[in-house]
Each structure stands twice: as C-alpha cells, then as structure tokens.
C-alpha cells in the first residue's frame, strides 16, 4: 500500500473511532506552557493524556477495540499483555462493557500500574521480563483458551483509537507545526501522526525514544523489525521489543519525520522540570517526549509545538528518585 493510502486509511479509521468512543473517554486539555515556551523560544503546548480516567492515552485504543467486538466475541473473554497502562485501559473498558479477561504483565511492572489494573477488576498474571516475551505468551494463552488477544499496538482498531488524540489536537490548535510523541510499539504515533499528516503533510512528527530501548527507531532505520535487547529505563511504558511483522512499522516509516533518542539523565531532568513547572505528575514515557522537545530546542524557532503527555502513572519510589526527595 502506498504511503498516502496508509495515512489516509488510518486517519479515516480514527474519525470513525472518535464517534464510537465519544462519552467513554475524556477529551483532554491542550494547555500552553509559558515556562517551557520561554526556555525554548517556541509556543509550547502540552496535550494532557495523563488526564484520562486510567491516567494514560491507552484508554482510547482499548475502548475502541472492545467496542468493535460483537456480543459473542465479548462473551468469549479477552487477553492482553501490558507494562501497565494498556492493561489498565483494557480492564477499564472490559468492566464498562461487561467483558471478562486476563492481563499479563512483565515481572518488573510497577505496583502502581498493577494495582490500577486490579482496581478495574482485571485479573493480573506475571510473565517474562521483556514486553515482547509477555506479548507472545499472552497470544499463546489466548489461542490455547479460545479467547481474544488485544494487542497494545499491533491492531488497526487500537491504532485508530489512539489516533483520536490527533483529531483533538487539530481541533484545539489548527496551526500546529510540530508534535513530539513517545514511541514504544508505535501505535500512538502511528495513529496521531496519520491524522496530522492527512490534515497537513508539513506538520513535523518527532518520535521520541529512550536510548535504553529504541527498538522502533532502529527498526525503521533497518527497514524491518529488529530484535535488540532493552535495558532498564525510566520509560517503562515504551520499553521492550516489538512483534515481528507489526503493522506499526509501516506507519512509523510513513509518518515519523525524525526520531529523537534521549538518555536516562535527559529523561530524569525533563520529568523534574515538567513536574516542577507544570505542577502535575508524569511518568517516564511522557518524560521521554519532554526530553525530546528539549533536545530539539534549536530547531523549533517560534513554531506551535505540541508534546503529548502520554501518561501519569508512576510509582512513588521512582517519583521520589526523579525529584531527589523533593
């Protein structure tokens, strides 16, 4: 499929998803930051996806995917794999729609994210230490038990749901010039990037990844999904491998203009600055996008720049370490 066709098809699916999930997810605020704007010499806006009911953009994709299931499919039950946010979103959506299921998480998943999944009635089971291992196990479990597997990114309806965030950005700031988005499996940037590029191909899309786990950036460079080890990172929500043959690779190739890879100190500094200046908490993945913004300070000029604050679920001990006990 041609690049323009991939982008338009995804953007159209996002428009359908917006109608489908209306009333089930929050229309999050887009707020202008005077302090970051002054530092960067640009008009900086933060899209507050940490305001979603589950504290993450993931509720958009999970809700859209579950709402496309038939009554019979919902009755079968669902299986998800997640580092936390997708699992909480799936559990929340299942609770609303009366569907049961299991959420598999990596062994190192933070207690705050596990507890959030459980708070929505989700059954949590641990498996693996890398997101890709967990996903493969969850797929096998779903197949063996005749259940439906709900991917956190490798699913057109999940990507379409995430794309609804991009529709809101365009409505809230029609003259957006650039957007910074944290990238893990590539579903958020694939959906949002398609919506924005369909509206205006000149909008610059920056994909932000931690140096400790920049699988998508290196996969796009290689032209195929590559298997490389991931190291520990503050950005647990974007860490881990990507399924072979994931549809997000082509989308990322189509919409991402540049990948920005940041190290752990840059992420920590960005989180500390954001929390101190904007007065609300973000998680490591959101810190990656803020760090990416700061790394491109000299390229922004007086542009209208949006950073998607993708989530706010962070363990107390990690938050304390980031803030230095403040």
PECOR-V21992 format. One record per residue. N is the residue number from 1. RES is the residue in one small letter. OMEGA is omega in radians with two decimals (999 if undefined). Layout:
((N | RES | OMEGA) (N | RES | OMEGA))
This chain:
((1 | x | -3.13) (2 | x | -3.09) (3 | x | -3.12) (4 | x | 3.13) (5 | x | 3.11) (6 | x | -3.12) (7 | x | -3.08) (8 | x | 3.12) (9 | x | 3.14) (10 | x | 3.11) (11 | x | 3.11) (12 | x | 3.12) (13 | x | 3.10) (14 | x | 3.10) (15 | x | 3.08) (16 | x | -3.12) (17 | x | -3.13) (18 | x | 3.09) (19 | x | -3.05) (20 | x | -3.01) (21 | x | 3.12) (22 | x | -3.12) (23 | x | 3.14) (24 | x | 3.10) (25 | x | -3.14) (26 | x | 2.88) (27 | x | -2.97) (28 | x | -3.10) (29 | x | 2.94) (30 | x | -3.01) (31 | x | 3.11) (32 | x | -3.13) (33 | x | 3.09) (34 | x | -3.07) (35 | x | 3.10) (36 | x | 3.09) (37 | x | 3.13) (38 | x | -3.14) (39 | x | -3.00) (40 | x | -3.12) (41 | x | 3.14) (42 | x | 3.03) (43 | x | -3.02) (44 | x | 3.12) (45 | x | 3.09) (46 | x | 3.07) (47 | x | -2.89) (48 | x | 3.09) (49 | x | 3.01) (50 | x | 3.07) (51 | x | 3.13) (52 | x | -3.08) (53 | x | 3.11) (54 | x | 3.11) (55 | x | -3.08) (56 | x | 3.07) (57 | x | -3.03) (58 | x | -3.13) (59 | x | -3.14) (60 | x | -3.08) (61 | x | -3.13) (62 | x | -3.14) (63 | x | 3.14) (64 | x | -3.12) (65 | x | -3.12) (66 | x | -3.13) (67 | x | 3.05) (68 | x | 3.12) (69 | x | 3.04) (70 | x | 3.09) (71 | x | -3.14) (72 | x | 3.14) (73 | x | 3.11) (74 | x | -3.11) (75 | x | -3.14) (76 | x | -3.09) (77 | x | -3.01) (78 | x | 3.07) (79 | x | 3.11) (80 | x | 3.01) (81 | x | -2.99) (82 | x | 2.95) (83 | x | 3.06) (84 | x | -3.01) (85 | x | 3.09) (86 | x | 3.12) (87 | x | 3.10) (88 | x | 3.14) (89 | x | 3.11) (90 | x | -3.14) (91 | x | 3.12) (92 | x | -3.13) (93 | x | 3.11) (94 | x | 3.13) (95 | x | -3.13) (96 | x | -3.04) (97 | x | 3.08) (98 | x | -3.13) (99 | x | 3.10) (100 | x | 3.12) (101 | x | -3.12) (102 | x | 3.09) (103 | x | 3.06) (104 | x | 3.13) (105 | x | 3.04) (106 | x | -3.08) (107 | x | -3.02) (108 | x | -3.12) (109 | x | -3.07) (110 | x | -3.13) (111 | x | -3.11) (112 | x | 3.14) (113 | x | 3.08) (114 | x | -3.14) (115 | x | 3.11) (116 | x | 3.08) (117 | x | -3.12) (118 | x | -3.11) (119 | x | 3.09) (120 | x | 3.09) (121 | x | -3.13) (122 | x | 3.06) (123 | x | -3.07) (124 | x | 3.02) (125 | x | -3.10) (126 | x | 3.01) (127 | x | 3.00) (128 | x | 3.11) (129 | x | 3.10) (130 | x | -3.10) (131 | x | -3.12) (132 | x | 3.08) (133 | x | -3.12) (134 | x | 3.13) (135 | x | -3.11) (136 | x | 3.11) (137 | x | -3.14) (138 | x | 3.09) (139 | x | 3.14) (140 | x | -3.14) (141 | x | -3.14) (142 | x | -3.13) (143 | x | -3.11) (144 | x | -3.08) (145 | x | 3.09) (146 | x | -3.13) (147 | x | -3.12) (148 | x | 3.11) (149 | x | -3.14) (150 | x | -3.10) (151 | x | 3.08) (152 | x | -3.10) (153 | x | -3.01) (154 | x | -3.07) (155 | x | -3.09) (156 | x | -3.11) (157 | x | 3.04) (158 | x | 3.12) (159 | x | 3.12) (160 | x | 3.10) (161 | x | 3.11) (162 | x | -3.14) (163 | x | 3.13) (164 | x | 3.06) (165 | x | 3.12) (166 | x | 3.09) (167 | x | 3.11) (168 | x | 3.13) (169 | x | 3.13) (170 | x | 3.13) (171 | x | -3.09) (172 | x | -3.12) (173 | x | -3.07) (174 | x | -3.07) (175 | x | 3.12) (176 | x | -3.13) (177 | x | -3.09) (178 | x | 3.14) (179 | x | 3.09) (180 | x | -3.02) (181 | x | 3.05) (182 | x | -3.06) (183 | x | 2.97) (184 | x | 3.05) (185 | x | 3.04) (186 | x | -3.12) (187 | x | -3.13) (188 | x | -3.11) (189 | x | 3.09) (190 | x | 3.13) (191 | x | -3.12) (192 | x | -3.14) (193 | x | 3.12) (194 | x | 3.11) (195 | x | -3.09) (196 | x | 3.13) (197 | x | 3.08) (198 | x | 3.11) (199 | x | -3.09) (200 | x | -3.10) (201 | x | -3.11) (202 | x | 3.06) (203 | x | -3.07) (204 | x | -3.10) (205 | x | 3.10) (206 | x | 3.04) (207 | x | -3.04) (208 | x | -3.12) (209 | x | 3.04) (210 | x | 3.11) (211 | x | -3.11) (212 | x | -3.12) (213 | x | -3.09) (214 | x | -3.02) (215 | x | -3.10) (216 | x | 3.14) (217 | x | -3.13) (218 | x | 3.10) (219 | x | 3.09) (220 | x | 3.11) (221 | x | -3.11) (222 | x | -3.11) (223 | x | 3.11) (224 | x | 3.09) (225 | x | 3.14) (226 | x | -3.11) (227 | x | 3.10) (228 | x | -3.13) (229 | x | 3.07) (230 | x | 3.10) (231 | x | -3.14) (232 | x | -3.10) (233 | x | 3.02) (234 | x | -3.10) (235 | x | -3.11) (236 | x | -3.12) (237 | x | 3.12) (238 | x | -3.01) (239 | x | 3.03) (240 | x | -3.10) (241 | x | -3.11) (242 | x | -3.14) (243 | x | 3.04) (244 | x | 3.14) (245 | x | -3.12) (246 | x | -3.11) (247 | x | -3.13) (248 | x | 3.12) (249 | x | -3.14) (250 | x | 3.12) (251 | x | 3.12) (252 | x | 3.07) (253 | x | -3.07) (254 | x | -2.95) (255 | x | -3.07) (256 | x | 3.12) (257 | x | -3.10) (258 | x | 3.01) (259 | x | 3.09) (260 | x | -3.12) (261 | x | -3.06) (262 | x | -3.13) (263 | x | -3.04) (264 | x | 3.12) (265 | x | 3.10) (266 | x | 3.12) (267 | x | -3.13) (268 | x | 3.14) (269 | x | -3.13) (270 | x | 3.11) (271 | x | -3.12) (272 | x | 3.13) (273 | x | -3.11) (274 | x | -3.11) (275 | x | 3.14) (276 | x | -3.06) (277 | x | -3.04) (278 | x | 2.99) (279 | x | 2.90) (280 | x | -2.93) (281 | x | 3.02) (282 | x | 3.08) (283 | x | -3.05) (284 | x | -3.13) (285 | x | 3.07) (286 | x | 3.08) (287 | x | 3.10) (288 | x | 3.13) (289 | x | 3.10) (290 | x | 3.10) (291 | x | 3.08) (292 | x | 3.07) (293 | x | -3.08) (294 | x | 3.14) (295 | x | -3.12) (296 | x | -3.09) (297 | x | -3.04) (298 | x | -3.08) (299 | x | -2.93) (300 | x | -3.14) (301 | x | 3.13) (302 | x | -3.07) (303 | x | 2.97) (304 | x | -3.01) (305 | x | 3.11) (306 | x | 2.99) (307 | x | 3.09) (308 | x | 3.08) (309 | x | -2.85) (310 | x | -3.14) (311 | x | -3.12) (312 | x | -3.11) (313 | x | -3.08) (314 | x | 3.13) (315 | x | -3.09) (316 | x | -3.09) (317 | x | 3.10) (318 | x | 3.10) (319 | x | 3.14) (320 | x | 3.12) (321 | x | 3.13) (322 | x | -3.07) (323 | x | 3.10) (324 | x | 3.13) (325 | x | -3.13) (326 | x | 999))
